[in-house]
Amino acid sequence: MWQDMYYYASSIVVTTYQPFSGTGTQNVAFYRDVNKFDSYNFFSTWTYNSVNSRLPFDYYFGLGLFGQTLDDFKPTGLYLGGISTGAVINDNSTEVTTSYLMLMLGIYKNLDERNRLSFGVRVLKEFQIQNLSASVYLFPAIQWDMSF
């Protein structure tokens, strides 16, 4: 799956220089970045559709798996409003990758030979995320499929 992800990121970069002899120095830089990131991520899905003309509608269900990442993010927007407080800073740059398990449930109606209208719900379970609480998301879905 190729996607554009828009982000707003605040970063603090602490650089320490320690020479072989003498006193070392430490620089603190504050960054705020607002941009988009082009990313190629895996996506896999399996869907089962019923075909039963005796019912006024048919049903479907499916499972999917996909991920998102900002692994290559580097702060670039220097922010001069930051103040160095001597706080301990940890590198959390690996916490920008997550995966989702998706369950799809719904009904659909064939409008004619080339058009189908679906109504359903997508449930996403977030996992593979570090030090943050994983979440469950619920998305209603309406889809119009057209064949040419």
N, CA, C and O of each residue as an XYZ file, in Angstrom:
592
protein
N       0.856     -1.163      0.000
C       0.000      0.000      0.000
C       0.905      1.229      0.000
O       1.754      1.380      0.878
N       0.726      2.082     -0.961
C       1.465      3.331     -1.039
C       0.566      4.405     -0.453
O      -0.598      4.516     -0.839
N       1.088      5.197      0.473
C       0.248      6.209      1.106
C       1.058      7.428      1.492
O       2.268      7.356      1.706
N       0.355      8.556      1.576
C       0.910      9.791      2.104
C       0.399      9.938      3.523
O      -0.811      9.948      3.748
N       1.307     10.054      4.487
C       0.919     10.259      5.875
C       1.317     11.670      6.278
O       2.480     12.053      6.147
N       0.372     12.427      6.756
C       0.635     13.776      7.228
C       0.933     13.720      8.720
O       0.290     12.977      9.462
N       1.908     14.505      9.154
C       2.290     14.440     10.564
C       2.655     15.817     11.101
O       3.017     16.731     10.359
N       2.544     15.926     12.428
C       3.022     17.060     13.207
C       3.872     16.434     14.300
O       3.362     15.699     15.145
N       5.180     16.725     14.285
C       6.085     16.076     15.236
C       6.894     17.124     15.982
O       7.451     18.037     15.373
N       6.957     16.992     17.297
C       7.836     17.808     18.129
C       8.976     16.917     18.594
O       8.740     15.821     19.103
N      10.203     17.374     18.424
C      11.376     16.575     18.761
C      12.379     17.416     19.534
O      12.478     18.629     19.348
N      13.107     16.750     20.393
C      14.233     17.369     21.098
C      15.453     16.498     20.811
O      15.439     15.293     21.061
N      16.494     17.112     20.290
C      17.718     16.378     19.968
C      18.824     16.892     20.875
O      19.137     18.083     20.879
N      19.416     15.977     21.648
C      20.516     16.316     22.538
C      21.786     15.725     21.936
O      21.877     14.516     21.722
N      22.762     16.583     21.667
C      24.046     16.149     21.099
C      25.130     16.392     22.142
O      25.292     17.508     22.637
N      25.858     15.352     22.465
C      26.937     15.454     23.445
C      28.262     15.206     22.742
O      28.413     14.236     21.999
N      29.228     16.103     22.987
C      30.580     15.947     22.448
C      31.518     15.805     23.630
O      31.620     16.702     24.467
N      32.201     14.674     23.693
C      33.141     14.410     24.781
C      34.524     14.167     24.178
O      34.760     13.093     23.625
N      35.449     15.130     24.267
C      36.794     14.922     23.732
C      37.572     13.941     24.613
O      37.150     13.630     25.727
N      38.706     13.460     24.107
C      39.535     12.531     24.880
C      40.029     13.166     26.177
O      40.180     12.484     27.190
N      40.280     14.478     26.139
C      40.693     15.171     27.358
C      39.944     16.491     27.437
O      39.582     17.067     26.411
N      39.719     16.960     28.623
C      39.023     18.230     28.795
C      37.543     18.034     29.054
O      37.066     16.915     29.240
N      36.832     19.142     29.060
C      35.406     19.155     29.366
C      34.584     18.993     28.093
O      34.881     19.602     27.066
N      33.566     18.179     28.174
C      32.677     17.965     27.034
C      31.604     19.045     26.954
O      31.436     19.839     27.880
N      30.895     19.063     25.858
C      29.798     20.009     25.669
C      28.532     19.250     25.306
O      28.571     18.136     24.785
N      27.415     19.890     25.599
C      26.125     19.304     25.267
C      25.258     20.388     24.653
O      25.116     21.472     25.217
N      24.677     20.093     23.491
C      23.766     21.018     22.813
C      22.373     20.414     22.786
O      22.212     19.214     22.565
N      21.361     21.256     23.015
C      19.974     20.839     22.973
C      19.287     21.634     21.878
O      19.356     22.863     21.858
N      18.622     20.931     20.964
C      17.898     21.592     19.877
C      16.447     21.124     19.891
O      16.169     19.940     20.078
N      15.529     22.061     19.694
C      14.101     21.786     19.663
C      13.619     21.882     18.218
O      13.995     22.803     17.493
N      12.780     20.922     17.801
C      12.277     20.883     16.430
C      10.764     20.736     16.433
O      10.189     20.067     17.292
N      10.136     21.371     15.460
C       8.708     21.162     15.172
C       8.594     20.975     13.674
O       8.971     21.851     12.896
N       8.073     19.828     13.276
C       7.954     19.501     11.859
C       6.501     19.221     11.504
O       5.832     18.430     12.170
N       6.021     19.867     10.461
C       4.697     19.610      9.898
C       4.933     19.315      8.426
O       5.421     20.167      7.685
N       4.584     18.101      8.004
C       4.896     17.721      6.642
C       4.108     16.471      6.287
O       3.229     16.053      7.040
N       4.416     15.882      5.157
C       3.858     14.588      4.790
C       5.001     13.645      4.456
O       6.089     14.074      4.071
N       4.740     12.368      4.607
C       5.745     11.335      4.422
C       5.171     10.317      3.450
O       4.115      9.743      3.721
N       5.833     10.078      2.333
C       5.416      9.051      1.384
C       5.957      7.719      1.865
O       7.143      7.601      2.173
N       5.094      6.714      1.931
C       5.505      5.450      2.512
C       4.885      4.284      1.752
O       3.749      4.366      1.285
N       5.638      3.208      1.636
C       5.131      1.949      1.089
C       5.049      0.965      2.243
O       6.068      0.634      2.850
N       3.842      0.493      2.552
C       3.626     -0.424      3.663
C       2.898     -1.673      3.176
O       2.174     -1.627      2.181
N       3.092     -2.787      3.879
C       2.427     -4.034      3.511
C       0.927     -3.936      3.756
O       0.478     -3.197      4.632
N       0.156     -4.690      2.974
C      -1.287     -4.751      3.139
C      -1.746     -6.096      2.598
O      -1.391     -6.469      1.480
N      -2.523     -6.816      3.371
C      -3.045     -8.099      2.939
C      -4.480     -8.206      3.439
O      -4.781     -7.817      4.568
N      -5.358     -8.730      2.601
C      -6.747     -8.878      3.019
C      -7.368    -10.106      2.351
O      -6.986    -10.486      1.244
N      -8.313    -10.708      3.031
C      -9.077    -11.842      2.522
C     -10.544    -11.528      2.778
O     -10.922    -11.180      3.896
N     -11.371    -11.649      1.739
C     -12.794    -11.326      1.860
C     -13.636    -12.480      1.327
O     -13.303    -13.082      0.306
N     -14.716    -12.781      2.017
C     -15.682    -13.782      1.576
C     -17.004    -13.075      1.324
O     -17.515    -12.377      2.199
N     -17.563    -13.255      0.120
C     -18.867    -12.684     -0.251
C     -19.865    -13.814     -0.463
O     -19.543    -14.815     -1.103
N     -21.066    -13.661      0.066
C     -22.123    -14.633     -0.216
C     -22.763    -14.262     -1.552
O     -22.702    -13.111     -1.984
N     -23.370    -15.241     -2.189
C     -24.141    -14.994     -3.413
C     -25.419    -15.807     -3.276
O     -25.431    -17.016     -3.506
N     -26.495    -15.124     -2.897
C     -27.760    -15.804     -2.669
C     -28.878    -14.904     -3.170
O     -29.259    -13.948     -2.496
N     -29.390    -15.200     -4.321
C     -30.414    -14.338     -4.922
C     -31.759    -14.412     -4.203
O     -32.635    -13.594     -4.482
N     -31.953    -15.360     -3.291
C     -33.227    -15.467     -2.555
C     -33.359    -14.391     -1.483
O     -34.471    -14.070     -1.066
N     -32.226    -13.825     -1.026
C     -32.268    -12.770     -0.019
C     -32.311    -11.408     -0.696
O     -31.865    -11.282     -1.836
N     -32.838    -10.376     -0.022
C     -32.831     -9.031     -0.609
C     -31.430     -8.417     -0.654
O     -31.208     -7.417     -1.337
N     -30.494     -9.014      0.071
C     -29.108     -8.531      0.072
C     -28.184     -9.718      0.338
O     -28.643    -10.781      0.757
N     -26.918     -9.546      0.100
C     -25.908    -10.545      0.415
C     -24.998     -9.988      1.504
O     -25.074     -8.804      1.834
N     -24.156    -10.819      2.049
C     -23.284    -10.384      3.139
C     -21.825    -10.653      2.777
O     -21.520    -11.400      1.848
N     -20.944    -10.027      3.534
C     -19.511    -10.270      3.365
C     -18.823    -10.151      4.713
O     -19.305     -9.480      5.625
N     -17.706    -10.807      4.810
C     -16.817    -10.595      5.951
C     -15.389    -10.781      5.448
O     -15.147    -11.446      4.441
N     -14.479    -10.194      6.154
C     -13.094    -10.279      5.717
C     -12.125     -9.994      6.851
O     -12.485     -9.454      7.897
N     -10.894    -10.376      6.601
C      -9.795    -10.115      7.528
C      -8.687     -9.413      6.765
O      -8.438     -9.710      5.597
N      -8.036     -8.495      7.422
C      -6.936     -7.783      6.784
C      -5.811     -7.528      7.772
O      -6.011     -7.574      8.985
N      -4.633     -7.259      7.242
C      -3.456     -6.963      8.042
C      -2.655     -5.909      7.302
O      -2.347     -6.074      6.122
N      -2.315     -4.819      7.994
C      -1.492     -3.791      7.370
C      -0.718     -3.042      8.435
O      -1.009     -3.161      9.625
N       0.267     -2.271      8.005
C       1.112     -1.534      8.930
C       1.392     -0.129      8.446
O       1.152      0.212      7.288
N       1.905      0.679      9.357
C       2.310      2.042      9.048
C       3.618      2.318      9.762
O       3.849      1.816     10.862
N       4.477      3.116      9.139
C       5.749      3.434      9.766
C       6.250      4.809      9.338
O       5.959      5.280      8.238
N       6.997      5.430     10.214
C       7.738      6.658      9.923
C       9.199      6.436     10.310
O       9.837      7.333     10.860
N       9.730      5.250     10.025
C      11.085      4.885     10.459
C      12.165      5.855     10.012
O      13.130      6.079     10.744
N      12.028      6.432      8.837
C      13.083      7.292      8.290
C      12.931      8.754      8.686
O      13.595      9.612      8.104
N      12.093      9.061      9.643
C      11.850     10.458     10.028
C      13.093     11.067     10.673
O      13.685     10.480     11.578
N      13.471     12.223     10.207
C      14.563     13.010     10.784
C      14.039     14.416     11.030
O      13.491     15.023     10.109
N      14.184     14.963     12.245
C      13.708     16.322     12.506
C      14.496     17.348     11.699
O      15.723     17.276     11.616
N      13.772     18.315     11.096
C      14.435     19.337     10.273
C      13.973     20.755     10.592
O      14.703     21.708     10.322
N      12.782     20.918     11.159
C      12.235     22.258     11.407
C      12.676     22.810     12.745
O      11.977     22.630     13.743
N      13.825     23.481     12.794
C      14.361     24.021     14.048
C      13.368     24.999     14.662
O      12.855     25.887     13.981
N      13.102     24.829     15.951
C      12.163     25.675     16.683
C      12.948     26.454     17.725
O      13.552     25.858     18.617
N      12.947     27.753     17.626
C      13.755     28.587     18.519
C      13.040     28.956     19.812
O      13.614     29.658     20.645
N      11.814     28.508     20.002
C      11.071     28.840     21.213
C      11.321     27.888     22.363
O      10.773     28.091     23.447
N      12.135     26.846     22.167
C      12.393     25.867     23.214
C      13.367     26.379     24.253
O      14.195     27.248     23.978
N      13.259     25.833     25.441
C      14.141     26.218     26.541
C      14.769     24.956     27.099
O      14.062     23.987     27.374
N      16.087     24.947     27.272
C      16.771     23.796     27.841
C      16.548     23.775     29.348
O      16.870     24.738     30.044
N      15.989     22.661     29.851
C      15.679     22.572     31.278
C      16.545     21.545     31.990
O      16.409     21.376     33.202
N      17.430     20.853     31.280
C      18.241     19.808     31.900
C      17.477     18.517     32.094
O      17.928     17.647     32.839
N      16.331     18.364     31.447
C      15.531     17.151     31.584
C      16.217     15.985     30.898
O      17.001     16.176     29.968
N      15.922     14.785     31.354
C      16.462     13.579     30.731
C      15.651     13.301     29.474
O      14.422     13.254     29.517
N      16.339     13.117     28.367
C      15.684     12.905     27.085
C      15.949     11.478     26.621
O      17.095     11.029     26.643
N      14.925     10.766     26.206
C      15.059      9.411     25.681
C      14.761      9.411     24.195
O      13.908     10.169     23.732
N      15.455      8.571     23.444
C      15.206      8.438     22.009
C      14.046      7.470     21.819
O      14.192      6.274     22.072
N      12.906      7.968     21.380
C      11.733      7.142     21.141
C      11.433      7.012     19.649
O      10.288      6.775     19.264
N      12.443      7.162     18.821
C      12.210      7.162     17.382
C      11.718      5.824     16.857
O      11.149      5.787     15.766
N      11.907      4.728     17.572
C      11.418      3.438     17.103
C       9.922      3.266     17.361
O       9.349      2.265     16.932
N       9.284      4.190     18.035
C       7.872      4.057     18.358
C       6.972      4.626     17.278
O       5.869      5.086     17.570
N       7.423      4.601     16.051
C       6.646      5.152     14.955
C       6.178      4.058     14.003
O       5.776      4.349     12.877
N       6.225      2.805     14.444
C       5.763      1.695     13.629
C       4.635      0.993     14.365
O       4.746      0.685     15.551
N       3.560      0.747     13.654
C       2.447      0.008     14.237
C       1.828     -0.871     13.166
O       2.002     -0.624     11.972
N       1.104     -1.897     13.592
C       0.393     -2.787     12.674
C      -1.056     -2.867     13.119
O      -1.381     -2.599     14.276
N      -1.923     -3.239     12.184
C      -3.356     -3.321     12.454
C      -3.906     -4.635     11.922
O      -3.556     -5.073     10.826
N      -4.766     -5.254     12.709
C      -5.556     -6.392     12.274
C      -6.957     -5.851     12.031
O      -7.523     -5.188     12.900
N      -7.528     -6.126     10.851
C      -8.812     -5.548     10.486
C      -9.843     -6.654     10.279
O      -9.564     -7.653      9.616
N     -11.024     -6.474     10.845
C     -12.169     -7.349     10.639
C     -13.241     -6.528      9.944
O     -13.595     -5.445     10.410
N     -13.762     -7.036      8.829
C     -14.800     -6.329      8.074
C     -16.076     -7.169      8.075
O     -16.036     -8.369      7.803
N     -17.191     -6.543      8.377
C     -18.496     -7.201      8.353
C     -19.477     -6.278      7.656
O     -19.460     -5.068      7.883
N     -20.342     -6.843      6.800
C     -21.305     -5.974      6.139
C     -22.249     -6.712      5.220
O     -22.207     -7.934      5.083
N     -23.105     -5.917      4.591
C     -24.061     -6.417      3.604
C     -23.872     -5.632      2.315
O     -23.366     -4.510      2.326
N     -24.287     -6.241      1.195
C     -24.219     -5.547     -0.078
C     -25.401     -5.926     -0.948
O     -26.027     -6.970     -0.767
N     -25.685     -5.053     -1.893
C     -26.785     -5.250     -2.829
C     -26.262     -4.973     -4.223
O     -25.699     -3.908     -4.476
N     -26.443     -5.926     -5.136
C     -26.112     -5.700     -6.536
C     -27.194     -4.822     -7.148
O     -28.356     -5.223     -7.211
N     -26.826     -3.643     -7.592
C     -27.784     -2.722     -8.197
C     -28.084     -3.125     -9.637
O     -29.227     -3.026    -10.082
N     -27.075     -3.574    -10.360
C     -27.188     -4.134    -11.701
C     -25.929     -4.954    -11.955
O     -25.188     -5.250    -11.018
N     -25.674     -5.329    -13.222
C     -24.523     -6.178    -13.518
C     -23.185     -5.510    -13.224
O     -22.189     -6.204    -13.022
N     -23.138     -4.179    -13.195
C     -21.862     -3.471    -13.056
C     -21.744     -2.620    -11.798
O     -20.712     -1.981    -11.590
N     -22.757     -2.594    -10.965
C     -22.734     -1.743     -9.772
C     -23.196     -2.517     -8.548
O     -24.148     -3.295     -8.598
N     -22.494     -2.281     -7.451
C     -22.835     -2.916     -6.174
C     -22.652     -1.884     -5.068
O     -21.682     -1.125     -5.086
N     -23.568     -1.846     -4.108
C     -23.511     -0.930     -2.976
C     -23.358     -1.747     -1.698
O     -24.126     -2.681     -1.466
N     -22.365     -1.402     -0.859
C     -22.101     -2.128      0.384
C     -22.193     -1.199      1.581
O     -21.850     -0.019      1.503
N     -22.661     -1.754      2.688
C     -22.700     -1.076      3.977
C     -22.090     -2.025      4.994
O     -22.421     -3.211      5.022
N     -21.210     -1.510      5.819
C     -20.587     -2.390      6.783
C     -19.833     -1.645      7.853
O     -19.987     -0.436      8.031
N     -19.021     -2.390      8.555
C     -18.205     -1.847      9.621
C     -16.818     -2.490      9.524
O     -16.678     -3.666      9.189
N     -15.806     -1.685      9.825
C     -14.427     -2.174      9.893
C     -13.925     -1.960     11.309
O     -13.986     -0.852     11.841
N     -13.433     -3.018     11.908
C     -12.883     -2.968     13.254
C     -11.374     -3.160     13.121
O     -10.918     -4.162     12.570
N     -10.610     -2.207     13.624
C      -9.149     -2.278     13.555
C      -8.586     -2.439     14.955
O      -8.923     -1.673     15.858
N      -7.728     -3.433     15.137
C      -7.031     -3.664     16.402
C      -5.563     -3.340     16.176
O      -4.895     -3.967     15.355
N      -5.074     -2.363     16.907
C      -3.701     -1.909     16.779
C      -2.792     -2.802     17.628
O      -3.122     -3.131     18.767
N      -1.646     -3.189     17.061
C      -0.661     -3.955     17.826
C       0.735     -3.644     17.297
O       0.879     -2.903     16.324
N       1.734     -4.190     17.912
C       3.150     -3.993     17.571
C       3.557     -2.531     17.748
O       4.314     -1.992     16.940
N       3.063     -1.902     18.788
C       3.456     -0.530     19.085
C       4.113     -0.534     20.454
O       3.622     -1.176     21.383
N       5.214      0.177     20.578
C       6.015      0.136     21.797
C       5.601      1.250     22.760
O       5.374      2.386     22.342
N       5.506      0.925     24.031
C       5.322      1.888     25.129
C       4.086      2.765     25.010
O       3.983      3.778     25.701
N       3.162      2.403     24.160
C       1.908      3.147     24.070
C       0.776      2.129     24.202
O       0.973      0.946     23.923
N      -0.381      2.568     24.615
C      -1.477      1.631     24.747
C      -2.100      1.375     23.374
O      -2.482      2.311     22.672
N      -2.197      0.114     23.006
C      -2.812     -0.267     21.743
C      -4.305      0.056     21.804
O      -4.901      0.034     22.881
N      -4.901      0.351     20.670
C      -6.291      0.784     20.615
C      -7.098     -0.090     19.667
O      -6.546     -0.825     18.849
N      -8.414      0.007     19.795
C      -9.358     -0.613     18.874
C     -10.149      0.520     18.239
O     -10.656      1.401     18.933
N     -10.252      0.489     16.907
C     -10.968      1.530     16.169
C     -12.152      0.904     15.447
O     -12.067     -0.229     14.973
N     -13.243      1.630     15.365
C     -14.465      1.176     14.719
C     -14.837      2.187     13.645
O     -15.062      3.359     13.946
N     -14.905      1.736     12.377
C     -15.209      2.622     11.260
C     -16.422      2.113     10.494
O     -16.393      0.995      9.982
N     -17.482      2.901     10.403
C     -18.570      2.526      9.506
C     -18.081      2.677      8.062
O     -17.251      3.538      7.770
N     -18.597      1.839      7.169
C     -18.119      1.861      5.783
C     -19.289      1.809      4.816
O     -20.209      1.008      4.977
N     -19.242      2.668      3.816
C     -20.159      2.641      2.680
C     -19.277      2.602      1.440
O     -18.358      3.408      1.296
N     -19.564      1.657      0.542
C     -18.710      1.493     -0.640
C     -19.566      1.239     -1.858
O     -20.540      0.489     -1.797
N     -19.206      1.864     -2.967
C     -19.876      1.661     -4.236
C     -18.862      1.049     -5.193
O     -17.882      1.700     -5.552
N     -19.084     -0.191     -5.610
C     -18.206     -0.886     -6.543
C     -18.776     -0.762     -7.944
O     -19.962     -1.007     -8.166
N     -17.916     -0.375     -8.902
C     -18.325     -0.243    -10.305
C     -17.401     -1.083    -11.168
O     -16.195     -1.128    -10.927
N     -17.951     -1.743    -12.165
C     -17.171     -2.519    -13.124
C     -17.299     -1.870    -14.494
O     -18.354     -1.350    -14.856
N     -16.214     -1.911    -15.243
C     -16.237     -1.325    -16.588
C     -15.917     -2.375    -17.622
O     -15.888     -2.077    -18.816
